[in-house]
Amino acid sequence: MPEQTAAPVSPALPDDSIRFGLDDFRRMMEALPMCIILHDAQTKSILWANPSACQVLGFTLEELLPLKAPDMSRQSHEYRREIGRKWLHDAVLHGSNMVEWCYRAKNGDEILSEAIATLVPLTERDVIMVQFRDIAREEQIRREMKKLESRLKEFMQDSDEGVTVLRSDGGIEYLSDAGRKLLGVRPGQNPPKNFVEQCLPESRDELLELLTLALPDAISFPLRYQILRKDGAVRWHHAVCRYIEIENDLKGHLLHFHDITDQVEAEEARRRDQASLEYLARHNAMGEMATAIAHELSQPLAAIRNFLEGSVLRIKQSEALLEQAGQIVWGLESAGRQVDHAATIIKSVREYVVRLEQSEGLIDLNAVLEEVRWFIEMKAAEGKVHLHIEPGTQPLVVSCEKVLVGQVILNLAFNAIEEMMAFPEGARHVRISTARSAGNALLTVADEGRGIDAGHRERLFDGFFSSKVSGNGIGLALCKNIIARHRGDIWAQPGETCGTRFCFTLPLVERHN
């Protein structure tokens, strides 16, 4: 029998392997779902297309062979014929070239494709095999995702909530733009590498402990912490933390956080105001008690005075005690003077703390200072402080509630006296003066003490400067409230040589009856 000639096959394979002929390869190419078009490497003309390509483009093989790029591509600048030829020629030069190409089917439908041109040397000629697939759906999804991403960025642009994903050691895996702002990171700056290290020490341990917990899914934990921003500001944050694990993406603790510094400061201000009210209530109660005590003691003192006068009269009338009458009378009269002195003190206390209607009236600030002068002098005498009171020579008529303004003067004076008691007796000086200043009545209390740091002077009136049990002061915060209520201003400044000067002004009433 004549020997049969076998069809050309691929390189030699082991004896037990399947051998494929040219027809087998053709059938496999025709069965591929991937669209394939063969171009001549020299002329770039179409030589063949598999059924998948013909079906997608809507042409038969015979109709497809004479077509050129403009006949089967979108009619736009980026898909013109010379661009297509260059793409195919680059594949000849480099072996392969990929491009995004928009084919046009016979019915006019446009097919956005990812096309790969590959140079394939064949026996008779070199060809360019173009494989393309429809990516219109993928492109649509990509556009929708991009649009969604743009929307989310716009929506989150002005959000006051930051988002970060943290590792167990506090390292930052992800930080949103809003989170960068909350951490004080300016545009162009690198964010901190570790979130926990930005927290203040008292907040750091709690956050680290939370990050080491294996939190169950969907369980969130709230927390509050203080953080030192990159710009040096200390802020309060409130955050909600939960564990997330996104496959092949992010794994760690998701933290949603926002700035609550204003809220914390408001809460603190409310607590201070509440404390001020409670303190003022105790101060008022003290006044009521002092009024009651003054009332109750005035009668016994009057009776003692009567008894002393009666005793002196009887002694002078008794002949038996006449020889010793001088010394006895002197002693009794001295006791009477002390009773008078005690009565004067009680009268002053009663007149000062008696309940008055809370209404303003026109009064000379010098007169207010004179009313509280005795209390200041008594306090200075106890502390062996040299007191210099220098009222202005001109009347300083203001509209005020004299009891409240008097309390402010007492508080400033008592603070100055207590400050000077830390110094040797000869160096203890406090000066109180009044004067006219640019349409205002000015009162100044100056000590020669240690002075107050510039940084502290800014916050002196934000809270109680002194809360000593032994003091009668109502606190610098309430002093500020009282003066502000009377349309005035209060401040502290360094003394001329040393110490501190506390000053307040009240508007003068120029026209009054």
HUDAVEN-V56683 format. One record per pair of residues at least 6 apart in sequence whose C-alpha atoms are under 8 Angstrom apart, sorted by the first residue. I is the first residue (numbers start at 1). J is the second residue. D is the distance in whole Angstrom. If there is no record, write none. Layout:
((I:J:D) (I:J:D))
//
This chain:
((7:21:6) (7:22:7) (8:21:6) (8:22:7) (9:19:7) (9:20:6) (9:21:5) (9:22:7) (10:19:8) (10:20:7) (10:21:8) (13:19:7) (29:50:7) (30:50:5) (30:51:6) (30:52:7) (31:51:8) (31:52:8) (32:50:8) (32:52:7) (33:52:6) (34:52:7) (34:53:8) (34:131:7) (34:132:7) (34:133:6) (35:49:8) (35:50:7) (35:51:8) (35:52:5) (35:53:4) (35:56:8) (35:131:6) (35:132:5) (35:133:6) (36:49:6) (36:50:6) (36:52:7) (36:53:6) (36:129:7) (36:130:6) (36:131:5) (36:132:7) (37:46:7) (37:47:8) (37:48:6) (37:49:4) (37:50:7) (37:53:7) (37:129:6) (37:130:5) (37:131:7) (38:46:6) (38:47:5) (38:48:5) (38:49:6) (38:127:6) (38:128:6) (38:129:5) (38:130:6) (39:45:5) (39:46:4) (39:47:5) (39:48:7) (39:127:6) (39:128:5) (39:129:6) (39:130:8) (40:46:6) (40:47:6) (40:125:8) (40:126:7) (40:127:5) (40:128:6) (41:88:8) (41:89:8) (41:92:7) (41:119:7) (41:125:8) (41:126:5) (41:127:5) (41:128:6) (42:126:8) (44:85:7) (44:88:7) (44:128:8) (45:65:8) (45:66:8) (45:68:7) (46:64:8) (46:65:5) (46:66:7) (46:67:7) (47:65:6) (48:61:7) (48:65:7) (49:61:7) (49:64:8) (54:60:6) (54:61:6) (54:64:8) (56:105:7) (57:103:8) (57:104:7) (57:105:4) (57:106:6) (58:105:6) (58:106:5) (58:107:7) (59:105:8) (59:106:6) (68:81:8) (69:80:7) (69:81:5) (69:84:7) (70:79:8) (70:80:6) (70:81:6) (71:104:8) (72:103:6) (72:104:5) (72:105:6) (72:106:8) (73:79:6) (73:80:8) (73:101:8) (73:102:6) (73:103:4) (73:104:5) (73:110:8) (74:102:6) (74:103:6) (74:104:6) (74:110:7) (79:101:7) (79:102:7) (87:97:7) (87:99:8) (87:117:8) (88:97:7) (88:117:6) (88:128:7) (90:96:7) (90:97:6) (91:97:5) (91:117:6) (91:118:6) (91:119:6) (91:128:8) (92:118:8) (92:119:6) (92:128:7) (95:118:6) (95:119:5) (96:116:7) (96:117:6) (96:118:4) (96:119:6) (97:116:6) (97:117:5) (97:118:7) (98:114:7) (98:115:6) (98:116:4) (98:117:6) (99:114:6) (99:115:5) (99:116:6) (100:112:7) (100:113:6) (100:114:5) (100:115:6) (101:112:6) (101:113:5) (101:114:6) (101:115:6) (102:110:6) (102:111:5) (102:112:4) (102:113:6) (103:110:6) (103:111:5) (103:112:6) (103:113:7) (104:110:5) (104:111:6) (105:111:7) (111:134:6) (111:135:8) (111:136:7) (112:134:6) (112:135:6) (112:136:5) (113:132:6) (113:133:5) (113:134:5) (113:135:5) (113:136:7) (114:132:5) (114:133:6) (114:134:7) (114:135:6) (115:130:6) (115:131:6) (115:132:4) (115:133:7) (116:130:5) (116:131:5) (116:132:6) (117:128:6) (117:129:6) (117:130:4) (117:131:7) (118:128:5) (118:129:5) (118:130:6) (119:126:7) (119:127:6) (119:128:5) (119:129:6) (120:126:6) (120:127:5) (120:128:6) (120:129:7) (121:127:6) (156:178:7) (157:177:8) (157:178:7) (158:178:8) (159:178:6) (160:178:6) (160:182:8) (160:258:6) (160:259:8) (161:178:6) (161:179:7) (161:256:7) (161:257:6) (161:258:5) (161:259:8) (162:175:8) (162:176:6) (162:177:7) (162:178:5) (162:179:4) (162:180:8) (162:182:7) (162:255:8) (162:256:6) (162:257:5) (162:258:6) (163:174:8) (163:175:6) (163:176:5) (163:178:7) (163:179:6) (163:254:7) (163:255:6) (163:256:5) (163:257:6) (164:172:7) (164:173:7) (164:174:5) (164:175:4) (164:176:6) (164:179:7) (164:254:6) (164:255:5) (164:256:7) (165:172:6) (165:173:5) (165:174:5) (165:175:7) (165:250:8) (165:251:8) (165:252:6) (165:253:5) (165:254:5) (165:255:6) (166:172:5) (166:173:6) (166:174:7) (166:195:8) (166:211:8) (166:252:6) (166:253:5) (166:254:7) (166:255:8) (167:173:7) (167:211:7) (167:251:8) (167:252:5) (167:253:7) (168:208:7) (168:211:5) (168:212:5) (168:252:7) (168:253:8) (169:194:8) (169:196:8) (169:208:7) (169:211:7) (169:212:8) (170:194:5) (170:195:5) (170:196:5) (170:197:8) (170:208:7) (170:211:7) (171:193:6) (171:194:4) (171:195:6) (171:196:8) (172:192:8) (172:193:6) (172:194:6) (172:195:6) (173:250:8) (179:257:8) (180:186:8) (180:191:7) (182:229:8) (182:258:7) (182:259:7) (183:227:8) (183:228:8) (183:229:5) (183:230:6) (184:229:5) (184:230:5) (184:231:6) (185:191:6) (185:229:8) (185:230:6) (185:231:8) (192:198:8) (196:204:6) (196:207:7) (196:208:7) (197:204:7) (198:227:6) (198:228:5) (198:229:7) (199:225:7) (199:226:6) (199:227:4) (199:228:6) (200:225:8) (200:226:6) (200:227:6) (200:228:7) (203:224:8) (203:225:5) (203:226:6) (204:225:8) (211:253:7) (214:243:8) (215:242:7) (215:243:6) (216:243:7) (217:242:8) (217:243:7) (217:244:7) (218:242:7) (218:243:8) (219:242:6) (219:243:8) (220:240:6) (220:241:5) (220:242:5) (220:243:8) (221:240:6) (221:241:5) (221:242:6) (222:238:7) (222:239:6) (222:240:4) (222:241:6) (223:238:6) (223:239:5) (223:240:6) (223:241:8) (224:236:7) (224:237:6) (224:238:5) (224:239:6) (225:236:6) (225:237:5) (225:238:7) (226:234:7) (226:235:6) (226:236:5) (226:237:6) (227:234:6) (227:235:5) (227:236:6) (227:237:7) (228:234:5) (228:235:7) (229:235:7) (235:259:7) (235:260:8) (235:261:6) (236:259:6) (236:260:5) (236:261:5) (236:264:7) (237:257:6) (237:258:5) (237:259:5) (237:260:5) (237:261:7) (238:257:6) (238:258:6) (238:259:7) (238:260:6) (239:255:6) (239:256:5) (239:257:4) (239:258:7) (240:255:6) (240:256:5) (240:257:7) (241:253:6) (241:254:6) (241:255:5) (241:256:7) (242:253:6) (242:254:5) (242:255:7) (243:251:8) (243:252:6) (243:253:4) (243:254:6) (244:250:8) (244:251:6) (244:252:6) (244:253:6) (244:254:6) (245:251:4) (245:252:6) (272:463:7) (276:477:8) (276:478:7) (279:474:7) (280:474:7) (283:472:8) (283:474:7) (287:353:5) (287:354:7) (288:353:7) (288:354:7) (288:355:8) (290:349:7) (290:350:7) (290:353:7) (291:349:7) (291:350:5) (291:353:6) (291:354:6) (294:346:5) (294:347:7) (294:349:7) (294:350:6) (295:350:8) (297:346:8) (298:343:7) (298:346:7) (301:339:6) (301:343:7) (304:339:8) (305:336:6) (305:339:7) (308:332:6) (308:333:8) (308:335:8) (308:336:7) (312:329:6) (312:332:7) (312:333:8) (315:321:6) (315:322:7) (315:325:6) (315:329:8) (316:322:7) (316:325:7) (352:371:8) (352:372:8) (352:403:7) (358:401:7) (359:400:8) (359:401:6) (360:399:6) (360:400:5) (360:401:5) (360:402:8) (361:399:5) (361:400:6) (361:401:6) (361:402:8) (362:397:6) (362:398:6) (362:399:5) (362:400:7) (362:509:8) (362:512:8) (363:396:8) (363:397:5) (363:398:6) (363:399:6) (363:400:7) (363:402:8) (364:395:6) (364:396:5) (364:397:4) (364:398:6) (365:395:8) (365:396:5) (365:397:6) (365:398:7) (365:434:8) (365:441:7) (366:391:6) (366:392:7) (366:395:7) (366:396:7) (366:434:7) (368:402:6) (368:405:8) (368:406:6) (369:391:8) (369:406:7) (369:409:7) (371:406:8) (372:406:6) (372:409:8) (372:410:7) (375:410:8) (376:410:7) (376:413:7) (376:414:7) (377:387:7) (379:414:7) (379:417:8) (380:386:7) (380:387:7) (380:417:6) (383:417:7) (383:418:8) (383:421:6) (384:421:8) (384:425:6) (384:428:8) (385:417:7) (385:420:7) (385:421:7) (385:425:7) (385:428:5) (385:429:6) (385:430:7) (386:428:6) (386:429:5) (386:430:6) (387:429:6) (387:430:5) (387:431:6) (387:432:8) (388:429:8) (388:430:6) (388:431:5) (388:432:6) (389:431:6) (389:432:5) (389:433:6) (390:431:8) (390:432:6) (390:433:5) (390:434:7) (391:432:8) (391:433:5) (391:434:5) (391:435:7) (392:433:7) (392:434:5) (392:435:5) (392:436:8) (393:435:8) (394:435:8) (394:436:8) (396:435:8) (396:436:7) (396:441:6) (396:508:7) (397:441:8) (397:508:6) (397:509:6) (397:510:7) (398:441:7) (398:506:7) (398:507:6) (398:508:5) (398:509:5) (399:486:8) (399:507:8) (399:508:8) (399:509:7) (400:486:6) (404:482:7) (405:482:7) (405:483:7) (407:473:7) (407:474:7) (408:473:8) (408:474:8) (408:479:5) (408:482:8) (410:472:8) (410:473:7) (411:472:7) (411:473:4) (411:474:6) (411:475:7) (411:476:8) (411:479:8) (412:445:7) (412:473:8) (412:502:7) (413:430:8) (413:432:8) (413:445:6) (414:471:7) (414:472:8) (414:473:7) (415:466:8) (415:473:8) (416:430:7) (416:445:7) (416:446:7) (416:447:6) (417:430:7) (417:447:8) (419:447:8) (419:449:6) (419:450:8) (420:427:8) (420:428:5) (420:429:7) (420:430:8) (420:447:7) (420:448:7) (420:449:6) (421:428:7) (423:449:8) (427:448:8) (428:448:7) (429:447:6) (429:448:6) (430:445:7) (430:446:6) (430:447:5) (430:448:7) (431:444:8) (431:445:6) (431:446:5) (431:447:7) (432:443:7) (432:444:6) (432:445:5) (432:446:6) (433:443:6) (433:444:5) (433:445:7) (434:441:7) (434:442:6) (434:443:4) (434:444:6) (435:441:6) (435:442:5) (435:443:7) (436:442:6) (439:507:6) (439:508:6) (440:505:6) (440:506:5) (440:507:4) (440:508:5) (441:505:5) (441:506:5) (441:507:6) (441:508:6) (442:503:7) (442:504:6) (442:505:5) (442:506:7) (443:503:6) (443:504:6) (443:505:6) (444:501:7) (444:502:6) (444:503:4) (444:504:7) (445:501:6) (445:502:5) (445:503:6) (446:495:7) (446:499:7) (446:500:6) (446:501:4) (446:502:6) (447:495:8) (447:499:5) (447:500:6) (447:501:7) (448:495:7) (448:498:5) (448:499:4) (448:500:7) (449:498:7) (449:499:4) (449:500:7) (450:498:7) (450:499:5) (450:500:8) (451:494:7) (451:495:8) (451:498:7) (451:499:4) (451:500:5) (452:494:7) (452:499:8) (452:500:7) (457:492:6) (457:493:8) (460:476:7) (460:477:8) (461:476:5) (461:477:5) (461:479:8) (461:480:6) (462:476:8) (462:477:6) (463:475:8) (463:476:7) (463:477:5) (464:475:5) (464:476:6) (464:477:6) (465:475:6) (465:476:6) (465:477:8) (466:473:8) (466:475:6) (466:476:8) (467:473:8) (467:475:7) (480:489:8) (480:490:6) (483:489:6) (483:490:7) (483:504:7) (483:505:8) (483:506:7) (486:506:7) (487:506:7) (487:507:7) (488:504:7) (488:505:5) (488:506:5) (488:507:6) (489:504:6) (489:505:5) (489:506:7) (490:502:8) (490:503:6) (490:504:4) (490:505:7) (491:502:6) (491:503:6) (491:504:6) (492:500:7) (492:501:6) (492:502:5) (492:503:6) (493:500:6) (493:501:5) (493:502:7) (494:500:5) (494:501:6) (495:501:5))
//
